[in-house]
Every structure is written in structure tokens, then in C-alpha cells.
Amino acid sequence: MAKINIEQIAQALESTLVSERSQKAKEFDWRRESILTEFRTIGFHLTRQTGKTTWIIDRVVKEPKTSLVLLSSPVLEYDFKRKFEARHGEVPEELRIIAGKAYERGFKDWMRVRPIDRIYIDDSLFYFSKWRRQKTIAALFANFILSNDPIIYLVN
């Protein structure tokens, strides 16, 4: 099987994003939730076992303080952490990882300390089939500080 360069795909998609402070975004809708959903969300679907979770791990290890990873279950959280440790050692304490419904969790104060630049939703089709997309986006605003122009990655 040919190796897929997920990083190249992500960079190509990132180059098409519209700033949430742009005139185009402001003309579309004044609500930040809508702007981020429409102009700052990247989605890509690849076949199973192509390195998507590994790509997320390799991305968040570079910027753990400004990254958030959403996973659909505690089992996937355990697997994510196990894969992270195998590649990079101990999972940094400042990396925010949430398993399950982001909108029904009790968030710890340290999770709100730094703005989030990148939100990775691993296996997002499954995640959003279990948990409502709009409630999840609203929870990000209610529970975290988001940087200017954060990017939401829907990875499948």
C-alpha cells in the first residue's frame, strides 16, 4: 500500500482557510461559532490504518500547550496515550485530551489557562455520530479560551 503523506494534505488544506477576522468571514455571519465551523474547519477522510492518529500525535507533540484532542471514548483515549508514549515518551501534562462528550464534562481550571490553536477530533465521523457536533463546538467556547484563528481538524 502506498504511504499517504497526511501532513502534506493538512498543509494544503490549511492554506485554503479564511481568517475569522477577515471581511469575508464577517460578511458570512457574525457569530464566532459559525465562522469557525464554516471557515476554520478542515475535514479529511482516509482509509483505516493509514496513520491518522499517528499524524495527530506527531502534530500535538510539537505544540501540546495549545492543542486539544477529542476522542469518542475512554478506550480510544487509552489507545491514543499508549501510541503517544510509544512514539514520544510520556504524554505532556499540558496536552488537553477529552474522551466522550466535551459538552458534558467537568473541566479542570488548568484546561482553560492557555488559548487553543488546534483542535483535533480523531475518528470524527464516529465521534459526531455519538455526540452532537453543535453542542461540542459550543462547549469549546464555553469551556476553553480559543486563540485567534484556531483550526478544527475532523480526522477520519
C-alpha positions as CSV (number, residue, x, y, z in Angstrom):
1,M,0.0,0.0,0.0
2,A,1.3,3.5,-0.9
3,K,2.2,5.7,2.1
4,I,-0.1,8.7,2.5
5,N,1.6,12.0,3.5
6,I,-1.1,13.3,5.8
7,E,1.0,16.3,6.7
8,Q,1.1,17.5,3.1
9,I,-2.7,17.1,2.8
10,A,-3.2,19.1,6.0
11,Q,-0.8,21.8,4.9
12,A,-2.6,22.1,1.6
13,L,-6.0,22.3,3.3
14,E,-4.7,24.8,5.9
15,S,-3.6,27.1,3.0
16,T,-7.2,27.5,2.0
17,L,-8.5,28.6,5.4
18,V,-10.1,32.1,5.8
19,S,-9.2,34.2,8.8
20,E,-12.1,34.6,11.2
21,R,-11.2,38.3,11.3
22,S,-11.5,38.7,7.5
23,Q,-14.2,40.7,5.8
24,K,-15.4,37.5,4.1
25,A,-16.0,35.8,7.4
26,K,-17.7,38.8,8.9
27,E,-20.0,39.1,5.9
28,F,-21.0,35.5,6.2
29,D,-22.0,35.5,9.9
30,W,-21.1,37.5,12.9
31,R,-21.2,34.5,15.3
32,R,-17.8,33.1,16.0
33,E,-19.1,29.5,16.3
34,S,-20.5,29.7,12.7
35,I,-17.3,31.3,11.4
36,L,-15.1,28.6,12.9
37,T,-17.4,25.9,11.6
38,E,-17.5,27.3,8.1
39,F,-14.1,28.8,7.6
40,R,-11.7,27.3,10.1
41,T,-12.6,23.6,10.0
42,I,-10.7,21.0,7.9
43,G,-12.0,17.6,7.3
44,F,-10.4,14.7,5.5
45,H,-11.3,11.0,5.2
46,L,-8.7,8.4,4.7
47,T,-8.9,4.6,4.8
48,R,-8.3,2.7,8.0
49,Q,-4.8,2.1,9.4
50,T,-3.2,4.9,7.3
51,G,-1.6,6.7,10.2
52,K,-4.2,9.4,11.0
53,T,-3.9,9.0,14.8
54,T,-0.1,8.9,14.5
55,W,-0.3,12.1,12.5
56,I,-2.3,13.8,15.3
57,I,0.2,12.6,17.9
58,D,3.1,13.9,15.8
59,R,1.3,17.2,15.5
60,V,0.4,17.7,19.1
61,V,3.8,16.7,20.5
62,K,5.1,19.9,18.8
63,E,2.6,22.2,20.5
64,P,1.0,20.4,23.4
65,K,0.1,23.6,25.3
66,T,-2.1,24.9,22.6
67,S,-3.7,21.7,21.3
68,L,-6.9,19.8,22.2
69,V,-7.7,16.2,21.3
70,L,-11.2,15.0,21.4
71,L,-11.8,11.2,21.3
72,S,-15.2,9.4,21.4
73,S,-14.4,7.0,24.3
74,P,-12.1,6.3,27.2
75,V,-10.9,3.2,25.3
76,L,-9.7,5.4,22.4
77,E,-8.1,7.8,24.9
78,Y,-6.2,4.9,26.4
79,D,-5.1,3.8,22.9
80,F,-4.1,7.3,22.0
81,K,-2.0,7.7,25.1
82,R,-0.3,4.3,24.6
83,K,0.6,5.2,21.0
84,F,1.8,8.6,22.1
85,E,4.1,7.1,24.7
86,A,5.5,4.5,22.3
87,R,6.4,7.3,19.8
88,H,7.4,10.2,22.1
89,G,7.5,9.1,25.7
90,E,5.3,10.5,28.4
91,V,2.2,12.4,27.4
92,P,2.8,16.1,28.4
93,E,0.5,17.2,31.3
94,E,-0.5,20.3,29.5
95,L,-1.9,18.4,26.5
96,R,-5.7,18.6,26.8
97,I,-7.3,15.3,25.9
98,I,-11.0,14.7,26.4
99,A,-12.8,11.4,25.9
100,G,-16.6,11.4,25.4
101,K,-19.0,14.4,25.4
102,A,-17.0,17.6,25.5
103,Y,-20.2,19.4,26.4
104,E,-21.0,17.4,29.5
105,R,-17.6,17.1,31.1
106,G,-16.4,18.8,34.3
107,F,-13.4,20.8,33.0
108,K,-10.5,21.4,35.2
109,D,-9.2,25.0,35.6
110,W,-5.8,24.2,34.1
111,M,-7.6,23.3,30.8
112,R,-8.6,27.0,30.5
113,V,-5.2,28.5,31.1
114,R,-3.9,28.8,27.6
115,P,-5.7,29.6,24.3
116,I,-6.2,26.6,22.0
117,D,-4.8,26.9,18.4
118,R,-5.6,23.4,17.1
119,I,-8.5,21.1,17.9
120,Y,-8.1,17.5,16.6
121,I,-11.2,15.3,16.6
122,D,-9.9,11.8,15.9
123,D,-12.3,9.5,14.1
124,S,-14.7,12.4,13.8
125,L,-17.5,10.6,12.0
126,F,-17.8,8.2,14.9
127,Y,-17.4,10.9,17.4
128,F,-20.2,13.0,15.9
129,S,-22.4,10.0,15.4
130,K,-22.3,9.6,19.2
131,W,-22.1,13.2,20.3
132,R,-23.7,16.2,18.7
133,R,-21.5,18.5,16.7
134,Q,-23.0,21.8,17.5
135,K,-23.1,21.1,21.2
136,T,-19.4,20.1,21.0
137,I,-18.5,23.4,19.2
138,A,-20.5,25.4,21.8
139,A,-18.7,23.6,24.6
140,L,-15.3,24.7,23.2
141,F,-16.4,28.3,23.5
142,A,-18.0,27.8,27.0
143,N,-15.1,25.9,28.5
144,F,-11.9,27.0,26.8
145,I,-10.0,30.1,25.6
146,L,-9.6,29.8,21.8
147,S,-6.9,31.7,20.1
148,N,-7.5,33.9,17.1
149,D,-8.0,31.7,14.0
150,P,-7.9,28.3,15.7
151,I,-8.3,25.3,13.4
152,I,-10.6,22.4,13.9
153,Y,-9.4,19.1,12.3
154,L,-12.1,16.4,11.6
155,V,-9.9,13.4,11.0
156,N,-11.4,10.1,9.7
